[in-house]
Amino acid sequence: MAYPRQELDLTTKLPPGVFTTPDPDEIDEEGFGMFRGVWRIVGGSVEYARELARVERDLAETVSRHATSAAHFDQIAYDIEGFDLDNERDYFRTIDVEEATRLRAALPHWSVLDSLELGVAGLVTTLAAVGAFPAASCRGHVSTSAWSQRPTVHFAIDEARAKPLVDHVTQAGCRLAVSGNGEHLVIVEGPSIEETMALTDRLLVDADAFLTN
């Protein structure tokens, strides 16, 4: 099946002065903004982000091949995100043994996506690598009580880096909006993880444009 999808008005409307970054003392080990269950993600290399994005794309395509519904996709993705090599359980009960073996081999350590969710892990890591400040993320879930039903990343970025970002967001089929979860924060979201992964790819190709600002 294709990736679970929520239709989205892609119009971006942002007020002036929305692109600002937090002071260093506003970011602690639990990150910043009004979120729970998050942690500090700052910096990192473009090379690492590129490798994580490559693995993420491979895993996402594998999940998509086996999922029979949006709810099934959600379950398999959850299995992958929670995989613990040191305390292995029957995580891959939703797919066949051969594919489960292949996925296990693709997991080099206990959390291949750095405890982030499939479809937004690469974007979070890439945003941090090019100088933005991710605060929270969600790949979107089918439950009506989910924190988000579509792929979403809350982050802060300065005006200079925002200039090349805006065009990439539009070209990837995503949109920007103001976050209601704290000062400095904006949201990037897409109809599905196909668009957020496409945005990740675009940012990685154009990383130098961000790192020279």
Backbone as CSV, one residue per row, in Angstrom:
resi,resn,N_x,N_y,N_z,CA_x,CA_y,CA_z,C_x,C_y,C_z
1,MET,0.839,-1.195,0.000,0.000,0.000,0.000,0.873,1.243,0.000
2,ALA,0.291,2.369,-0.387,0.995,3.642,-0.261,1.053,4.032,1.211
3,TYR,1.862,5.030,1.532,1.944,5.483,2.915,0.605,6.068,3.363
4,PRO,0.232,5.879,4.633,-0.984,6.522,5.146,-0.961,8.020,4.855
5,ARG,-2.096,8.565,4.469,-2.125,9.941,3.968,-3.310,10.709,4.533
6,GLN,-3.063,11.951,4.921,-4.099,12.880,5.359,-4.023,14.110,4.465
7,GLU,-5.091,14.400,3.759,-5.068,15.563,2.877,-4.785,16.826,3.684
8,LEU,-4.080,17.758,3.063,-3.590,18.933,3.772,-3.580,20.144,2.848
9,ASP,-4.115,21.250,3.320,-3.997,22.511,2.602,-2.541,22.956,2.686
10,LEU,-1.877,23.030,1.551,-0.438,23.294,1.545,-0.088,24.777,1.567
11,THR,-1.069,25.625,1.757,-0.805,27.063,1.835,0.009,27.384,3.088
12,THR,1.105,28.087,2.916,1.929,28.521,4.047,1.659,29.989,4.328
13,LYS,1.209,30.278,5.553,0.954,31.656,5.973,1.646,31.877,7.314
14,LEU,2.697,32.669,7.281,3.473,32.919,8.497,3.578,34.418,8.756
15,PRO,3.446,34.839,10.002,3.587,36.264,10.327,5.048,36.699,10.258
16,PRO,5.299,37.984,10.103,6.692,38.475,10.095,7.372,38.152,11.417
17,GLY,8.683,37.914,11.351,9.463,37.713,12.560,9.318,36.354,13.213
18,VAL,8.709,35.386,12.511,8.459,34.082,13.126,9.728,33.226,13.190
19,PHE,10.708,33.534,12.342,11.917,32.711,12.317,12.952,33.257,13.291
20,THR,12.965,32.689,14.472,13.935,33.045,15.515,14.407,31.752,16.169
21,THR,15.487,31.845,16.920,16.021,30.657,17.584,16.116,30.883,19.092
22,PRO,16.043,29.808,19.866,16.130,29.950,21.322,17.540,30.291,21.777
23,ASP,17.644,30.965,22.908,18.945,31.183,23.525,19.467,29.849,24.051
24,PRO,20.790,29.680,24.111,21.344,28.405,24.599,20.805,27.976,25.954
25,ASP,20.552,28.944,26.854,20.083,28.556,28.183,18.603,28.152,28.198
26,GLU,17.927,28.287,27.057,16.538,27.830,26.956,16.438,26.359,26.588
27,ILE,17.566,25.760,26.189,17.586,24.365,25.764,18.317,23.534,26.803
28,ASP,17.623,22.581,27.399,18.281,21.674,28.338,18.225,20.253,27.791
29,GLU,18.540,19.271,28.612,18.570,17.885,28.137,17.200,17.379,27.701
30,GLU,16.130,18.052,28.118,14.781,17.691,27.692,14.290,18.595,26.570
31,GLY,15.214,19.234,25.875,14.867,20.066,24.739,14.307,21.408,25.141
32,PHE,13.343,21.905,24.376,12.707,23.187,24.678,11.304,23.178,24.107
33,GLY,10.539,24.189,24.465,9.134,24.214,24.059,8.292,23.438,25.057
34,MET,7.005,23.540,24.902,6.080,22.929,25.867,5.705,21.506,25.440
35,PHE,6.676,20.607,25.513,6.471,19.225,25.109,6.899,18.284,26.230
36,ARG,6.349,17.092,26.217,6.752,16.046,27.143,7.366,14.894,26.375
37,GLY,8.277,14.187,27.024,8.873,13.009,26.403,9.779,13.332,25.235
38,VAL,10.438,14.487,25.287,11.356,14.878,24.224,12.754,15.048,24.811
39,TRP,13.729,15.277,23.962,15.101,15.434,24.425,15.836,16.386,23.488
40,ARG,17.003,16.804,23.921,17.806,17.789,23.195,18.387,17.162,21.930
41,ILE,18.121,17.798,20.782,18.717,17.380,19.512,19.272,18.640,18.846
42,VAL,20.571,18.789,18.896,21.229,19.984,18.351,22.483,19.552,17.599
43,GLY,22.696,20.116,16.408,23.908,19.842,15.655,23.913,18.449,15.038
44,GLY,25.089,17.885,14.929,25.255,16.605,14.235,25.769,16.830,12.824
45,SER,26.271,15.788,12.220,26.861,15.920,10.888,25.847,15.629,9.784
46,VAL,26.065,16.246,8.652,25.232,15.982,7.478,25.427,14.537,7.023
47,GLU,26.648,14.031,7.159,26.922,12.656,6.745,26.086,11.665,7.561
48,TYR,25.987,11.899,8.871,25.178,11.013,9.702,23.702,11.124,9.322
49,ALA,23.237,12.345,9.116,21.837,12.546,8.730,21.544,11.855,7.406
50,ARG,22.483,11.914,6.489,22.292,11.273,5.177,22.178,9.760,5.319
51,GLU,22.997,9.153,6.160,22.941,7.714,6.346,21.646,7.303,7.042
52,LEU,21.232,8.062,8.053,19.980,7.754,8.732,18.805,7.862,7.763
53,ALA,18.824,8.891,6.919,17.745,9.071,5.945,17.707,7.927,4.943
54,ARG,18.871,7.417,4.567,18.920,6.294,3.624,18.281,5.050,4.241
55,VAL,18.651,4.743,5.474,18.080,3.584,6.160,16.583,3.779,6.379
56,GLU,16.200,4.998,6.753,14.788,5.287,6.973,13.967,5.036,5.709
57,ARG,14.449,5.491,4.574,13.734,5.292,3.309,13.578,3.806,3.016
58,ASP,14.633,3.035,3.218,14.581,1.598,2.966,13.553,0.931,3.880
59,LEU,13.559,1.295,5.156,12.608,0.704,6.092,11.175,1.112,5.763
60,ALA,10.980,2.377,5.403,9.636,2.858,5.074,9.069,2.120,3.867
61,GLU,9.909,1.914,2.860,9.443,1.198,1.672,9.125,-0.257,1.994
62,THR,9.907,-0.856,2.893,9.640,-2.233,3.298,8.313,-2.333,4.035
63,VAL,8.086,-1.429,4.966,6.823,-1.422,5.704,5.651,-1.236,4.747
64,SER,5.799,-0.321,3.799,4.729,-0.046,2.849,4.384,-1.268,2.010
65,ARG,5.395,-2.060,1.659,5.144,-3.256,0.844,4.306,-4.287,1.583
66,HIS,4.435,-4.324,2.892,3.771,-5.365,3.671,2.480,-4.908,4.328
67,ALA,2.311,-3.623,4.507,1.119,-3.138,5.205,-0.119,-3.289,4.335
68,THR,-1.204,-3.704,4.955,-2.460,-3.886,4.232,-3.457,-2.769,4.507
69,SER,-3.133,-1.905,5.446,-4.003,-0.787,5.794,-3.175,0.253,6.528
70,ALA,-3.762,1.423,6.743,-3.065,2.465,7.500,-2.763,1.999,8.921
71,ALA,-3.712,1.289,9.522,-3.503,0.793,10.884,-2.387,-0.256,10.920
72,HIS,-2.320,-1.096,9.892,-1.268,-2.108,9.813,0.090,-1.442,9.629
73,PHE,0.163,-0.423,8.782,1.400,0.343,8.607,1.845,0.902,9.953
74,ASP,0.912,1.458,10.690,1.202,2.042,12.002,1.818,0.995,12.935
75,GLN,1.267,-0.215,12.901,1.750,-1.277,13.790,3.159,-1.715,13.419
76,ILE,3.401,-1.949,12.129,4.740,-2.387,11.716,5.767,-1.288,12.011
77,ALA,5.420,-0.050,11.711,6.336,1.063,11.985,6.641,1.135,13.478
78,TYR,5.624,0.941,14.294,5.818,0.948,15.748,6.773,-0.169,16.162
79,ASP,6.630,-1.337,15.544,7.528,-2.455,15.830,8.977,-2.072,15.554
80,ILE,9.222,-1.439,14.405,10.577,-1.047,14.029,11.124,0.020,14.975
81,GLU,10.319,0.999,15.286,10.762,2.094,16.163,11.107,1.593,17.556
82,GLY,10.437,0.516,18.007,10.674,0.006,19.346,11.650,-1.144,19.399
83,PHE,12.257,-1.496,18.280,13.137,-2.661,18.249,14.340,-2.467,19.152
84,ASP,14.596,-3.471,19.989,15.711,-3.433,20.931,16.539,-4.693,20.722
85,LEU,17.725,-4.532,20.153,18.569,-5.667,19.814,19.017,-6.416,21.066
86,ASP,19.119,-5.711,22.196,19.589,-6.334,23.430,18.466,-7.026,24.199
87,ASN,17.228,-6.756,23.817,16.097,-7.361,24.512,15.042,-7.728,23.479
88,GLU,15.467,-8.572,22.534,14.631,-8.840,21.356,13.365,-9.607,21.727
89,ARG,12.260,-9.084,21.290,10.982,-9.770,21.415,10.492,-10.103,19.999
90,ASP,9.329,-10.642,19.887,8.784,-10.992,18.586,8.198,-9.744,17.932
91,TYR,9.064,-8.741,17.677,8.584,-7.470,17.168,7.946,-7.598,15.789
92,PHE,8.546,-8.395,14.931,8.116,-8.417,13.543,7.063,-9.493,13.290
93,ARG,6.123,-9.653,14.211,5.064,-10.638,14.095,4.076,-10.296,12.981
94,THR,4.126,-9.056,12.463,3.136,-8.637,11.478,3.590,-8.872,10.040
95,ILE,4.834,-9.348,9.851,5.329,-9.594,8.494,5.985,-10.970,8.428
96,ASP,6.329,-11.425,7.228,6.829,-12.788,7.084,8.251,-12.936,7.616
97,VAL,8.639,-14.184,7.843,9.916,-14.481,8.500,11.101,-13.979,7.677
98,GLU,11.059,-14.171,6.382,12.177,-13.757,5.520,12.393,-12.243,5.605
99,GLU,11.310,-11.491,5.518,11.441,-10.040,5.583,11.827,-9.597,6.996
100,ALA,11.353,-10.286,8.006,11.735,-9.972,9.378,13.243,-10.154,9.567
101,THR,13.789,-11.223,8.986,15.224,-11.468,9.073,16.005,-10.350,8.394
102,ARG,15.515,-9.909,7.253,16.178,-8.817,6.534,16.154,-7.527,7.349
103,LEU,15.022,-7.242,7.974,14.920,-6.027,8.774,15.834,-6.085,9.987
104,ARG,15.895,-7.236,10.631,16.795,-7.375,11.781,18.233,-7.068,11.374
105,ALA,18.626,-7.564,10.213,19.992,-7.337,9.732,20.258,-5.869,9.436
106,ALA,19.190,-5.110,9.158,19.342,-3.688,8.826,19.444,-2.805,10.070
107,LEU,19.243,-3.394,11.245,19.246,-2.608,12.474,20.609,-2.739,13.145
108,PRO,21.502,-1.759,12.952,22.874,-1.899,13.438,23.013,-1.741,14.942
109,HIS,22.069,-1.118,15.599,22.132,-0.966,17.046,20.713,-0.889,17.580
110,TRP,20.562,-0.659,18.844,19.248,-0.837,19.481,18.187,0.100,18.938
111,SER,18.579,1.229,18.377,17.562,2.140,17.857,18.063,2.762,16.566
112,VAL,17.708,2.145,15.446,18.230,2.582,14.160,17.796,3.998,13.809
113,LEU,16.683,4.462,14.366,16.178,5.795,14.064,16.388,6.766,15.230
114,ASP,17.327,6.449,16.102,17.634,7.316,17.245,16.398,7.606,18.102
115,SER,15.557,6.615,18.264,14.321,6.723,19.063,13.310,7.698,18.472
116,LEU,13.508,8.089,17.221,12.555,8.944,16.518,11.646,8.071,15.655
117,GLU,10.623,8.681,15.073,9.634,7.885,14.353,9.917,7.832,12.853
118,LEU,9.519,6.716,12.268,9.737,6.458,10.856,9.046,7.517,9.994
119,GLY,9.813,8.119,9.099,9.246,9.138,8.210,9.553,10.555,8.621
120,VAL,9.907,10.770,9.895,10.316,12.105,10.358,11.692,12.071,11.013
121,ALA,12.236,10.882,11.278,13.553,10.782,11.919,14.632,11.452,11.076
122,GLY,14.614,11.183,9.773,15.595,11.797,8.895,15.459,13.303,8.837
123,LEU,14.225,13.787,8.840,14.001,15.230,8.772,14.471,15.912,10.042
124,VAL,14.163,15.336,11.186,14.626,15.898,12.456,16.152,15.967,12.488
125,THR,16.792,14.862,12.135,18.254,14.791,12.174,18.883,15.754,11.175
126,THR,18.272,15.891,10.008,18.798,16.794,8.987,18.614,18.254,9.385
127,LEU,17.452,18.599,9.909,17.241,19.965,10.372,18.280,20.354,11.417
128,ALA,18.566,19.450,12.346,19.581,19.740,13.360,20.954,19.913,12.721
129,ALA,21.262,19.060,11.734,22.582,19.108,11.098,22.812,20.395,10.313
130,VAL,21.750,21.007,9.787,21.915,22.234,9.004,21.674,23.495,9.839
131,GLY,21.568,23.344,11.156,21.535,24.514,12.021,20.195,24.894,12.601
132,ALA,19.161,24.094,12.371,17.863,24.355,12.992,17.810,23.667,14.358
133,PHE,16.712,23.887,15.081,16.562,23.358,16.439,15.251,22.571,16.545
134,PRO,15.273,21.274,16.262,14.047,20.476,16.398,13.595,20.415,17.857
135,ALA,12.286,20.454,18.061,11.744,20.414,19.423,10.872,19.189,19.658
136,ALA,10.120,18.747,18.659,9.241,17.583,18.796,8.836,17.110,17.410
137,SER,8.441,15.845,17.322,8.052,15.307,16.012,7.101,14.135,16.185
138,CYS,6.384,13.828,15.096,5.452,12.702,15.080,5.243,12.295,13.628
139,ARG,5.256,11.001,13.327,5.035,10.580,11.931,3.566,10.595,11.546
140,GLY,2.676,10.808,12.535,1.244,10.770,12.279,0.694,9.378,12.520
141,HIS,-0.444,9.298,13.181,-1.026,8.015,13.553,-2.513,7.995,13.195
142,VAL,-3.045,6.801,13.038,-4.425,6.670,12.577,-5.446,6.924,13.681
143,SER,-5.047,6.810,14.924,-5.972,7.009,16.032,-6.472,8.452,16.080
144,THR,-7.748,8.616,16.380,-8.308,9.968,16.500,-7.784,10.685,17.730
145,SER,-7.190,9.948,18.662,-6.624,10.559,19.861,-5.123,10.801,19.735
146,ALA,-4.572,10.551,18.544,-3.129,10.712,18.340,-2.717,12.172,18.485
147,TRP,-1.484,12.380,18.902,-0.941,13.733,19.021,-0.994,14.451,17.680
148,SER,-0.719,13.720,16.607,-0.852,14.261,15.257,-1.280,13.135,14.326
149,GLN,-2.118,13.448,13.363,-2.557,12.454,12.384,-1.796,12.555,11.069
150,ARG,-0.845,13.476,11.014,0.006,13.584,9.832,1.443,13.852,10.282
151,PRO,2.431,13.593,9.431,3.826,13.821,9.805,4.085,15.286,10.150
152,THR,4.707,15.520,11.302,4.865,16.867,11.835,6.201,16.994,12.557
153,VAL,6.888,18.105,12.327,8.085,18.430,13.106,7.971,19.873,13.573
154,HIS,8.082,20.090,14.876,8.150,21.432,15.458,9.627,21.786,15.605
155,PHE,9.994,22.979,15.181,11.404,23.354,15.226,11.551,24.871,15.202
156,ALA,12.755,25.328,15.502,13.095,26.748,15.385,14.234,26.890,14.376
157,ILE,14.245,28.005,13.666,15.288,28.257,12.675,15.445,29.754,12.503
158,ASP,16.658,30.206,12.217,16.866,31.643,12.054,16.447,32.101,10.657
159,GLU,16.344,33.407,10.510,15.835,33.994,9.262,16.694,33.615,8.057
160,ALA,18.015,33.626,8.226,18.905,33.335,7.100,18.709,31.911,6.587
161,ARG,18.609,30.952,7.474,18.429,29.565,7.055,16.995,29.303,6.590
162,ALA,16.059,30.081,7.078,14.663,29.898,6.669,14.461,30.227,5.198
163,LYS,15.251,31.133,4.651,15.062,31.549,3.255,15.183,30.372,2.288
164,PRO,16.258,29.573,2.329,16.287,28.412,1.420,15.308,27.320,1.834
165,LEU,14.977,27.250,3.122,14.069,26.208,3.601,12.673,26.332,2.995
166,VAL,12.155,27.545,2.932,10.762,27.750,2.505,10.506,27.155,1.128
167,ASP,11.421,27.377,0.198,11.222,26.848,-1.155,11.271,25.329,-1.155
168,HIS,12.175,24.748,-0.386,12.258,23.288,-0.327,10.983,22.688,0.255
169,VAL,10.429,23.330,1.263,9.185,22.845,1.869,8.076,22.800,0.825
170,THR,7.950,23.880,0.064,6.911,23.947,-0.963,7.119,22.904,-2.047
171,GLN,8.354,22.793,-2.526,8.651,21.862,-3.616,8.469,20.405,-3.204
172,ALA,8.638,20.119,-1.922,8.479,18.747,-1.437,7.019,18.388,-1.169
173,GLY,6.118,19.366,-1.263,4.710,19.093,-1.012,4.327,19.167,0.450
174,CYS,5.097,19.939,1.226,4.814,20.152,2.638,4.390,21.598,2.864
175,ARG,4.149,21.962,4.115,3.834,23.352,4.423,4.416,23.732,5.778
176,LEU,4.555,25.017,5.990,4.974,25.566,7.274,3.795,26.247,7.950
177,ALA,3.778,26.195,9.268,2.742,26.866,10.054,3.342,27.280,11.381
178,VAL,2.643,28.131,12.100,3.101,28.550,13.422,2.734,27.483,14.443
179,SER,3.668,27.151,15.307,3.408,26.196,16.382,2.769,26.907,17.563
180,GLY,1.866,26.248,18.229,1.267,26.816,19.427,1.936,26.321,20.690
181,ASN,3.124,25.698,20.545,3.775,25.059,21.678,5.011,25.787,22.180
182,GLY,5.041,27.082,22.024,6.165,27.809,22.582,6.743,28.836,21.632
183,GLU,7.429,29.808,22.211,8.081,30.866,21.444,9.132,30.266,20.524
184,HIS,9.375,30.894,19.403,10.383,30.536,18.408,9.946,29.423,17.461
185,LEU,8.899,28.663,17.780,8.641,27.429,17.059,7.719,27.584,15.852
186,VAL,8.103,26.885,14.779,7.238,26.717,13.620,7.057,25.220,13.397
187,ILE,6.116,24.876,12.529,5.832,23.477,12.212,6.068,23.261,10.725
188,VAL,6.667,22.144,10.389,6.620,21.656,9.018,5.828,20.359,9.043
189,GLU,4.869,20.228,8.141,4.053,19.020,8.089,3.741,18.675,6.647
190,GLY,3.451,17.402,6.425,3.126,16.936,5.089,1.941,16.003,5.113
191,PRO,1.350,15.728,3.973,0.212,14.807,3.904,0.579,13.371,4.279
192,SER,1.843,12.993,4.030,2.310,11.652,4.360,3.817,11.696,4.557
193,ILE,4.393,10.572,4.976,5.841,10.553,5.160,6.580,10.577,3.827
194,GLU,5.902,10.307,2.724,6.555,10.459,1.416,7.042,11.890,1.237
195,GLU,6.216,12.854,1.620,6.586,14.272,1.468,7.652,14.691,2.475
196,THR,7.560,14.222,3.710,8.579,14.627,4.686,9.930,13.997,4.351
197,MET,9.924,12.775,3.836,11.194,12.177,3.406,11.732,12.867,2.153
198,ALA,10.841,13.301,1.264,11.277,14.063,0.094,11.914,15.383,0.519
199,LEU,11.342,16.025,1.527,11.930,17.261,2.048,13.313,16.986,2.629
200,THR,13.443,15.894,3.368,14.753,15.515,3.904,15.776,15.392,2.790
201,ASP,15.414,14.696,1.725,16.332,14.516,0.590,16.747,15.857,-0.002
202,ARG,15.803,16.755,-0.157,16.101,18.070,-0.729,17.055,18.855,0.168
203,LEU,16.827,18.817,1.464,17.690,19.551,2.390,19.107,18.988,2.396
204,LEU,19.227,17.686,2.289,20.550,17.078,2.273,21.330,17.446,1.012
205,VAL,20.641,17.486,-0.113,21.299,17.881,-1.375,21.777,19.321,-1.289
206,ASP,21.013,20.179,-0.628,21.309,21.612,-0.579,21.894,22.035,0.774
207,ALA,22.487,21.094,1.495,22.972,21.384,2.855,23.944,22.558,2.915
208,ASP,24.776,22.700,1.895,25.773,23.789,1.912,25.115,25.165,1.973
209,ALA,23.919,25.299,1.403,23.230,26.585,1.421,22.857,26.992,2.844
210,PHE,22.667,26.017,3.719,22.329,26.303,5.106,23.585,26.505,5.948
211,LEU,24.598,25.725,5.687,25.792,25.749,6.511,26.660,26.971,6.243
212,THR,26.453,27.669,5.125,27.222,28.889,4.846,26.544,30.116,5.414
213,ASN,25.321,29.982,5.981,24.614,31.120,6.554,25.008,31.337,8.012
